Amino acid sequence: MPARAKPTAAIIAPAFWDTSAIVPLCCRQPQSSTARQTARLYGRQVVWWGTAIEAVSSLERLSREGHLNGGERLQALARLDYLRNRWSEVQPLDEVRNLAERLLRIHKLRSAEALQLSAAQLWCSSRPRGRYFIGADDRLTEAAENEGFTVV
């Protein structure tokens, strides 16, 4: 299994970001410092079409559970909008669905994880060597590594 990347200098290349790495950029969480450092080190963010939906779901759940107060919730949603206006999205094409179905057969993934990874595969034309995948979901990042991505 390839080693996980630990960057020390800015990377010019874009990177695919899983929602688990986007949410800590929007609100204070234990991984927020690492997520902000990673965002500074990597170029353009590429995400799956459903990332904004997943992120809003996470932020609203954090609010309902009392981890974000009203002001923090609004600030987190504003940060998400800021990121969303700058990232590139992989659209929900038939090819994404077909790749997700293949990934579900060979990795222990849930459907949303398979859609994230299939979007990353489509983004790099199914040539993940030398491409960066940024995420905090262990099951998804393990599958991304097995598919050949450099996981951060």
C-alpha positions as CSV (number, residue, x, y, z in Angstrom):
1,M,0.0,0.0,0.0
2,P,1.4,3.4,-0.9
3,A,2.5,5.8,1.8
4,R,0.2,8.8,2.5
5,A,1.5,12.2,1.4
6,K,2.7,14.7,4.0
7,P,3.3,17.8,2.0
8,T,5.9,20.4,3.2
9,A,5.7,22.8,0.2
10,A,2.9,24.1,-2.0
11,I,1.7,21.6,-4.7
12,I,0.7,23.2,-8.0
13,A,-1.5,20.3,-9.1
14,P,-5.2,20.3,-8.3
15,A,-6.5,17.8,-5.8
16,F,-9.8,15.9,-5.4
17,W,-11.4,16.8,-2.0
18,D,-13.8,14.5,-0.2
19,T,-16.6,16.2,1.8
20,S,-14.9,14.9,5.0
21,A,-12.0,17.3,4.2
22,I,-14.3,20.2,3.2
23,V,-16.4,20.4,6.3
24,P,-13.4,21.2,8.7
25,L,-12.7,24.2,6.4
26,C,-16.2,25.5,7.2
27,C,-16.4,25.1,10.9
28,R,-14.1,24.5,13.9
29,Q,-13.4,20.8,14.3
30,P,-10.3,18.8,15.5
31,Q,-9.1,18.5,11.9
32,S,-9.6,22.1,11.0
33,S,-6.0,23.2,11.4
34,T,-4.8,20.4,9.2
35,A,-7.5,21.0,6.6
36,R,-6.6,24.7,6.4
37,Q,-2.9,23.9,6.0
38,T,-3.7,21.4,3.3
39,A,-5.9,23.9,1.5
40,R,-3.0,26.4,1.5
41,L,-0.6,23.7,0.1
42,Y,-2.7,22.3,-2.7
43,G,-4.0,24.0,-5.8
44,R,-7.5,24.1,-7.1
45,Q,-10.1,22.0,-5.3
46,V,-12.0,19.4,-7.3
47,V,-15.1,17.9,-5.8
48,W,-18.1,15.6,-6.6
49,W,-21.3,17.3,-7.6
50,G,-23.0,16.1,-4.3
51,T,-20.3,17.6,-2.0
52,A,-22.2,20.8,-1.3
53,I,-25.3,18.7,-0.3
54,E,-23.2,16.4,1.9
55,A,-21.5,19.4,3.5
56,V,-24.8,21.2,4.2
57,S,-26.1,18.0,5.7
58,S,-23.1,17.7,8.0
59,L,-23.2,21.4,9.1
60,E,-27.0,21.2,9.8
61,R,-26.4,18.0,11.8
62,L,-23.6,19.7,13.8
63,S,-26.0,22.6,14.5
64,R,-28.9,20.3,15.6
65,E,-26.5,18.4,17.9
66,G,-25.5,21.6,19.5
67,H,-21.9,21.7,18.2
68,L,-22.6,24.9,16.3
69,N,-24.6,27.8,17.6
70,G,-26.7,30.0,15.3
71,G,-23.9,32.4,14.4
72,E,-21.4,29.6,13.9
73,R,-23.9,27.8,11.6
74,L,-24.3,30.9,9.4
75,Q,-20.6,31.5,9.3
76,A,-20.0,27.8,8.3
77,L,-22.6,28.0,5.6
78,A,-21.0,31.3,4.3
79,R,-17.6,29.6,4.2
80,L,-19.1,26.7,2.3
81,D,-20.5,29.2,-0.3
82,Y,-17.1,30.8,-0.6
83,L,-15.4,27.5,-1.3
84,R,-18.2,26.4,-3.6
85,N,-17.8,29.5,-5.8
86,R,-14.1,28.5,-6.3
87,W,-14.0,24.7,-6.7
88,S,-14.6,22.6,-9.8
89,E,-17.3,20.0,-9.7
90,V,-17.5,16.6,-11.4
91,Q,-21.0,16.3,-12.6
92,P,-23.4,13.3,-12.0
93,L,-22.8,11.6,-15.3
94,D,-23.7,8.0,-16.2
95,E,-20.0,7.3,-16.2
96,V,-19.8,8.3,-12.5
97,R,-22.6,5.9,-11.7
98,N,-21.0,3.1,-13.7
99,L,-17.7,3.6,-12.0
100,A,-19.4,3.7,-8.6
101,E,-21.0,0.4,-9.2
102,R,-17.6,-1.1,-10.1
103,L,-16.1,0.4,-6.9
104,L,-18.8,-1.1,-4.7
105,R,-18.0,-4.5,-6.1
106,I,-14.3,-4.3,-5.2
107,H,-14.1,-2.1,-2.1
108,K,-16.0,-1.9,1.2
109,L,-17.6,1.4,0.4
110,R,-21.0,2.9,1.0
111,S,-22.9,4.4,-1.9
112,A,-21.9,8.1,-1.2
113,E,-18.2,7.0,-0.8
114,A,-18.3,5.1,-4.1
115,L,-19.8,8.2,-5.8
116,Q,-17.0,10.4,-4.4
117,L,-14.3,8.0,-5.5
118,S,-15.9,7.5,-8.9
119,A,-16.0,11.2,-9.4
120,A,-12.3,11.4,-8.6
121,Q,-11.7,8.6,-11.1
122,L,-13.6,10.5,-13.8
123,W,-11.7,13.7,-13.0
124,C,-8.3,12.0,-13.7
125,S,-9.6,9.9,-16.6
126,S,-9.1,6.8,-14.5
127,R,-5.4,7.5,-14.3
128,P,-4.9,8.3,-10.6
129,R,-1.1,7.9,-10.4
130,G,0.4,11.2,-9.3
131,R,-3.1,12.6,-8.5
132,Y,-4.0,13.8,-5.0
133,F,-7.0,12.7,-3.0
134,I,-7.7,14.6,0.1
135,G,-10.1,13.1,2.7
136,A,-10.6,12.1,6.3
137,D,-12.9,9.1,5.8
138,D,-10.7,6.0,6.5
139,R,-12.7,3.6,4.4
140,L,-12.8,6.0,1.4
141,T,-9.1,7.0,1.6
142,E,-8.1,3.4,1.8
143,A,-10.0,2.6,-1.4
144,A,-8.6,5.7,-3.0
145,E,-5.1,4.5,-2.2
146,N,-5.9,1.0,-3.5
147,E,-7.1,2.7,-6.7
148,G,-3.7,4.4,-7.1
149,F,-4.3,8.0,-5.7
150,T,-1.8,9.7,-3.5
151,V,-3.9,10.2,-0.3
152,V,-3.4,13.3,1.8
